[in-house]
Structure formats: structure tokens, C-alpha cells
């Protein structure tokens, strides 16, 4: 086989070129969820500035630019990370698409419900970056006062999307914002009633993680009870795209004694694609509900100790 033009006699192979430091190194934490049985934390590391906030009265152009920026990302692979929740720390690294997923088992006495604080930071030098870029996040912890959990679809369940009509779905995704997209009437009130004073609500969607910021801001703006927003990679991996059943099963396994209510729109046939009532998590059960109504507002934001039910104010 022939050699390259600089690999012949008398020429030393060129040393590998060191990658330049990222211009906008950023750890995007997607938060976490769990119980006294363990905690799961997700996020992504990017070389992009944070997305701008939507403002009242902005034009369609601003919304389109923001959405496009959310999809055109410069992900950072192989970033060493340190994740801390309560008294427990674990180290991991971002994958080829910049994502990370960490499982921890904090001391149950150190967890507070409904929210426990955590941080993720750079665990070592990365392409010249040494600042830890410590990023806070919250973990939704199921407490002893929870009577049941809620797992809800997003598209055409709480948020009018039109997933059955691709052109309309794309148009709404790119031209709307967290302030202009509308929920179905009455869903916020329904979800607030379901959340009550301690029932966890999980939002599970086939939408890509690129929409996590938008969906979180939408839920906050429209008054839904806040909870983990679990999405999936836009393109998937060599083994395919992650299915909803994997994330739902993860929720069940972390809450083995808690019964759940499953809410989705009738067009998605969700009950057939999720664990059935004949195979619930140990001690748990499924109740399937089909809904086409819509919007929810956040809970009171208090924190409770899962062990003692103690309430503290949330800043």
C-alpha cells in the first residue's frame, strides 16, 4: 500500500493536532428522578450558548431562530463529569452525542421530597477547560405521602401538536414558543388535582431532548405541576431510538410500591406500547386513561422529607 506524501523516508509523522478549547462549554442538566430505591440523572454537554428566553410579543422569526438553534448543536463527547446528589457522588463521561446518564443510591435520610438538589460538574481537564462549570439541578423524589404517580404523554395530550399531521407538527414546533403554544383546556386543573400534595407527575415523550428547555418552560408558564421531562435522542444510536417503554419501566422500577395512572391521547394507543396491567412493577399497578383535554399549573413547590414528611420552603 502506498504511503501519504509526508510519511516517506526522512519525514516524521505529524503529531495529532490538539483540539481547540470549546467556545461555549456548557453542561445542560435535564434533572433527575428517583426514590429511596435510587436516583437517575440525565444531561448533555454542549459547545453552544444557552437558548434565549421567549418574550411576550416577539415575532415568528425569533421563535424559529431559537428552535433551530436548539436543534443545530455542537455536542462534546468524552467529557469527564462528576454528579452529586445529596451525600453521594458518581463519575461518568458524555457519550458520542454529548449525553450522560448516571445512577446513584444516596442515603435515603439525605433525600428530601418532593425535590432534592444536585450538581454536575467537570471532573477533569477537557480540551483546555479546567473550570468545573458546576451546574445545579433538581431531582424529583417520591415521598411517603404519595398515593399514586402519574405518567403522562405530551404530544396531543397536554400540548396540541398534531403528530398525526407531520407538516402541521413541524410548523407548530418551529414557529411557536413556550409563551404562545397552547395546552388543551382544563388539563392544567386536572393535573394539579392529580398531583395533590405529593403525587409525582412524569412527562414522557418521543420528542427529542433538543426540546427539553422549551417543554420545561411551557409547563412552568402554563401552570402544570412540575416533574421530570423524559425525552429521547433525535437520531438514536446503532441499536435504534429509545422507546417510551424503557423510560416508563425506569420510573416503575424506581417506585416499586407505587401505583400509577397513565395518561395519553387515544390516537397514540399508548396502553398497548407500555407495560400492561398484568405485568406491573412489584407492588404497583397501571390505570390507563385516554385524554384530549388540557393544561396544568405548578404545585406549591414545597419540599418534604420522605422519611418524616417534614416540609421546608423552596427557594
C-alpha positions as CSV (number, residue, x, y, z in Angstrom):
1,X,0.0,0.0,0.0
2,X,1.3,3.5,-0.8
3,X,2.1,6.0,1.9
4,X,0.9,9.5,2.4
5,X,3.0,12.3,0.9
6,X,4.7,13.1,4.3
7,X,5.1,9.6,5.6
8,X,8.1,8.6,3.5
9,X,11.8,8.3,4.4
10,X,13.2,11.4,6.2
11,X,9.7,12.7,7.3
12,X,8.4,12.3,10.8
13,X,4.6,11.7,11.1
14,X,2.7,14.8,12.0
15,X,1.7,14.8,15.7
16,X,-2.0,14.7,16.3
17,X,-3.5,18.2,16.4
18,X,-4.8,19.3,19.8
19,X,-8.4,20.3,19.6
20,X,-9.1,24.0,20.5
21,X,-10.9,24.7,23.7
22,X,-14.7,25.0,23.3
23,X,-16.0,28.5,22.8
24,X,-19.2,28.0,24.8
25,X,-18.6,24.9,27.1
26,X,-21.9,24.2,28.8
27,X,-23.4,21.4,30.9
28,X,-27.1,21.1,30.3
29,X,-28.7,19.2,33.2
30,X,-32.1,17.6,32.4
31,X,-32.6,16.9,36.1
32,X,-33.4,13.6,37.7
33,X,-35.9,11.4,39.5
34,X,-36.0,8.6,42.0
35,X,-36.9,7.5,45.4
36,X,-35.2,5.8,48.4
37,X,-34.5,2.9,45.9
38,X,-32.1,5.1,43.8
39,X,-31.8,8.1,41.6
40,X,-31.3,8.6,37.8
41,X,-29.8,11.9,36.4
42,X,-29.5,12.9,32.8
43,X,-28.0,15.7,30.8
44,X,-25.8,16.8,27.9
45,X,-22.6,18.6,27.3
46,X,-22.5,21.2,24.5
47,X,-20.4,23.9,22.9
48,X,-23.3,26.2,22.4
49,X,-24.6,29.3,24.3
50,X,-27.9,28.8,26.3
51,X,-31.1,29.3,24.3
52,X,-32.7,32.7,24.8
53,X,-35.9,33.2,26.7
54,X,-39.1,33.7,24.8
55,X,-40.6,37.2,25.4
56,X,-44.2,38.5,25.0
57,X,-44.9,39.9,21.6
58,X,-41.8,38.5,19.8
59,X,-42.2,37.7,16.2
60,X,-42.3,34.3,14.5
61,X,-38.8,34.8,13.2
62,X,-37.4,35.0,16.8
63,X,-39.2,31.7,17.7
64,X,-37.9,30.0,14.5
65,X,-34.3,31.1,15.2
66,X,-34.5,29.9,18.8
67,X,-35.9,26.5,17.8
68,X,-33.4,26.0,15.0
69,X,-30.5,26.8,17.4
70,X,-31.9,24.1,19.7
71,X,-31.5,21.5,17.0
72,X,-28.2,22.7,15.5
73,X,-25.9,21.7,18.4
74,X,-22.2,21.1,18.8
75,X,-22.1,18.2,21.2
76,X,-19.0,17.4,23.3
77,X,-18.1,13.7,23.6
78,X,-15.9,12.1,26.3
79,X,-16.2,14.9,28.8
80,X,-15.4,13.6,32.4
81,X,-18.2,14.6,34.8
82,X,-18.9,14.4,38.5
83,X,-22.5,14.1,39.5
84,X,-23.6,14.7,43.1
85,X,-27.0,14.2,44.7
86,X,-27.4,14.6,48.5
87,X,-24.4,12.9,50.0
88,X,-23.5,10.7,47.0
89,X,-21.1,11.3,44.1
90,X,-20.6,9.4,40.9
91,X,-18.3,10.0,37.9
92,X,-19.2,9.4,34.3
93,X,-18.4,10.8,30.8
94,X,-20.5,12.1,28.0
95,X,-21.1,9.8,25.1
96,X,-20.6,10.4,21.4
97,X,-23.6,12.7,21.2
98,X,-22.7,14.6,24.4
99,X,-25.3,12.8,26.6
100,X,-24.7,11.4,30.0
101,X,-26.8,9.2,32.3
102,X,-25.9,8.4,35.9
103,X,-27.5,6.2,38.5
104,X,-26.8,6.9,42.2
105,X,-28.0,5.4,45.5
106,X,-27.9,8.3,48.1
107,X,-28.6,7.7,51.7
108,X,-32.4,7.8,52.0
109,X,-32.2,10.0,55.1
110,X,-30.4,12.7,53.0
111,X,-33.1,12.9,50.3
112,X,-35.8,15.5,50.6
113,X,-39.2,15.3,48.9
114,X,-40.5,16.5,46.6
115,X,-37.2,17.9,45.4
116,X,-33.6,17.2,46.3
117,X,-30.8,19.4,45.0
118,X,-27.9,18.1,42.9
119,X,-24.9,19.3,40.9
120,X,-23.0,18.1,37.9
121,X,-19.5,19.5,37.1
122,X,-16.4,18.9,35.0
123,X,-14.3,16.2,36.8
124,X,-11.0,16.9,35.0
125,X,-9.4,19.0,32.3
126,X,-11.1,18.8,28.9
127,X,-9.6,20.4,25.8
128,X,-8.0,23.2,27.9
129,X,-11.2,23.7,30.0
130,X,-10.4,23.5,33.7
131,X,-13.2,25.5,35.3
132,X,-15.7,23.0,36.8
133,X,-18.7,24.7,35.3
134,X,-20.8,23.4,38.2
135,X,-24.4,23.2,37.2
136,X,-27.3,22.7,39.7
137,X,-30.3,20.6,39.0
138,X,-33.3,19.2,40.9
139,X,-34.2,15.5,41.5
140,X,-37.9,14.6,41.9
141,X,-38.0,12.3,44.9
142,X,-41.2,10.4,45.7
143,X,-42.1,10.8,49.3
144,X,-44.2,8.7,51.7
145,X,-47.3,10.9,51.2
146,X,-47.6,9.9,47.6
147,X,-50.7,7.8,47.0
148,X,-50.0,7.2,43.3
149,X,-47.9,8.5,40.4
150,X,-48.9,10.0,37.1
151,X,-47.1,9.2,33.8
152,X,-48.3,11.5,31.0
153,X,-47.7,11.7,27.3
154,X,-47.0,15.2,26.0
155,X,-47.9,15.5,22.3
156,X,-51.7,15.8,21.8
157,X,-52.2,15.0,25.4
158,X,-51.2,18.2,27.2
159,X,-49.8,20.1,24.3
160,X,-51.6,20.5,21.0
161,X,-49.1,19.2,18.5
162,X,-50.9,17.3,15.6
163,X,-48.4,14.4,15.5
164,X,-50.7,12.6,13.1
165,X,-50.2,15.5,10.6
166,X,-46.4,15.9,10.1
167,X,-46.5,19.2,8.3
168,X,-48.6,20.9,10.9
169,X,-46.5,19.4,13.7
170,X,-43.3,20.8,12.2
171,X,-44.8,24.2,11.6
172,X,-46.0,24.4,15.2
173,X,-42.7,23.2,16.6
174,X,-40.6,25.8,14.8
175,X,-42.9,28.8,14.9
176,X,-44.2,28.6,18.4
177,X,-42.7,29.3,21.8
178,X,-43.2,28.4,25.4
179,X,-45.4,31.5,25.7
180,X,-47.5,31.0,22.5
181,X,-48.0,27.2,22.4
182,X,-51.4,26.3,23.9
183,X,-52.4,23.4,26.1
184,X,-55.8,21.7,25.9
185,X,-58.4,23.4,28.0
186,X,-58.7,22.0,31.5
187,X,-55.7,19.8,31.6
188,X,-53.7,22.0,34.0
189,X,-56.5,21.9,36.5
190,X,-56.8,18.1,36.1
191,X,-53.1,17.5,36.6
192,X,-53.0,19.8,39.6
193,X,-55.8,17.8,41.2
194,X,-54.0,14.5,40.4
195,X,-50.7,15.8,41.8
196,X,-52.4,16.9,45.0
197,X,-49.9,17.4,47.8
198,X,-47.4,14.8,47.0
199,X,-48.2,12.6,44.0
200,X,-45.3,12.7,41.4
201,X,-46.0,13.6,37.8
202,X,-43.7,12.4,35.0
203,X,-43.9,13.7,31.4
204,X,-42.7,11.1,28.9
205,X,-42.5,11.9,25.2
206,X,-41.0,10.7,21.9
207,X,-39.8,14.3,21.3
208,X,-36.1,14.9,21.2
209,X,-34.0,16.2,24.1
210,X,-33.5,19.3,21.9
211,X,-37.0,20.4,23.1
212,X,-36.4,19.9,26.8
213,X,-35.9,23.6,27.6
214,X,-39.0,24.5,25.6
215,X,-41.2,21.9,27.2
216,X,-40.0,22.8,30.7
217,X,-40.7,26.5,30.2
218,X,-44.0,25.6,28.6
219,X,-45.0,23.6,31.7
220,X,-43.9,26.4,34.0
221,X,-45.7,29.1,32.0
222,X,-49.0,27.2,31.7
223,X,-49.0,26.1,35.4
224,X,-48.5,22.4,35.1
225,X,-47.3,20.5,38.2
226,X,-43.5,20.3,37.6
227,X,-41.9,16.9,37.2
228,X,-39.3,15.1,35.2
229,X,-39.5,15.6,31.4
230,X,-38.1,12.4,29.8
231,X,-37.4,12.6,26.1
232,X,-35.0,10.8,23.7
233,X,-32.2,11.3,21.3
234,X,-33.2,12.9,18.0
235,X,-31.5,10.3,15.7
236,X,-30.9,7.4,18.1
237,X,-27.9,5.1,18.0
238,X,-26.8,2.0,16.1
239,X,-29.3,0.0,18.2
240,X,-32.2,2.3,17.3
241,X,-34.1,5.0,19.0
242,X,-35.0,4.6,22.7
243,X,-38.7,3.7,23.2
244,X,-41.1,5.1,25.7
245,X,-41.4,1.8,27.4
246,X,-37.8,2.0,28.6
247,X,-38.3,5.3,30.3
248,X,-41.7,4.2,31.8
249,X,-40.2,1.0,33.1
250,X,-37.4,3.0,34.7
251,X,-40.0,5.1,36.6
252,X,-41.7,1.9,37.7
253,X,-38.5,0.3,38.9
254,X,-37.6,3.3,41.0
255,X,-41.1,3.4,42.6
256,X,-41.8,-0.3,43.0
257,X,-44.6,0.1,45.7
258,X,-46.4,3.0,44.0
259,X,-49.5,2.5,41.7
260,X,-49.5,4.7,38.6
261,X,-52.1,6.4,36.4
262,X,-51.1,6.5,32.7
263,X,-52.5,9.4,30.6
264,X,-52.2,9.6,26.8
265,X,-54.3,10.7,23.8
266,X,-56.4,8.0,22.2
267,X,-54.6,8.2,18.8
268,X,-51.3,7.0,20.2
269,X,-52.6,3.7,21.6
270,X,-50.2,4.1,24.5
271,X,-51.6,1.4,26.7
272,X,-50.5,-1.2,24.1
273,X,-46.9,0.1,24.0
274,X,-46.3,0.2,27.7
275,X,-46.1,-2.3,30.5
276,X,-49.6,-3.8,30.8
277,X,-51.7,-4.1,34.0
278,X,-50.8,-7.8,34.1
279,X,-47.1,-7.0,34.4
280,X,-46.7,-4.0,36.7
281,X,-43.7,-3.3,38.8
282,X,-43.7,-5.3,42.1
283,X,-46.4,-3.8,44.3
284,X,-47.5,-1.4,41.6
285,X,-50.3,-1.3,39.1
286,X,-51.4,0.5,35.9
287,X,-54.5,2.6,35.3
288,X,-54.8,3.7,31.7
289,X,-56.6,6.9,30.9
290,X,-57.2,8.5,27.5
291,X,-57.4,12.2,27.4
292,X,-57.8,15.0,24.9
293,X,-58.2,18.0,27.3
294,X,-55.6,20.2,28.6
295,X,-53.4,22.5,30.7
296,X,-51.7,22.4,34.1
297,X,-50.0,24.7,36.6
298,X,-47.3,24.0,39.0
299,X,-47.6,22.7,42.6
300,X,-46.8,24.8,45.6
301,X,-43.1,24.0,45.3
302,X,-42.6,22.8,48.9
303,X,-40.0,20.2,49.8
304,X,-40.8,17.3,52.1
305,X,-38.6,14.7,53.8
306,X,-39.6,11.3,52.5
307,X,-38.8,9.8,55.9
308,X,-40.6,12.3,58.1
309,X,-42.9,14.3,55.8
310,X,-41.2,17.5,57.0
311,X,-42.0,20.5,54.8
312,X,-39.4,23.2,54.1
313,X,-39.7,26.3,51.9
314,X,-38.3,26.1,48.4
315,X,-36.2,29.0,47.1
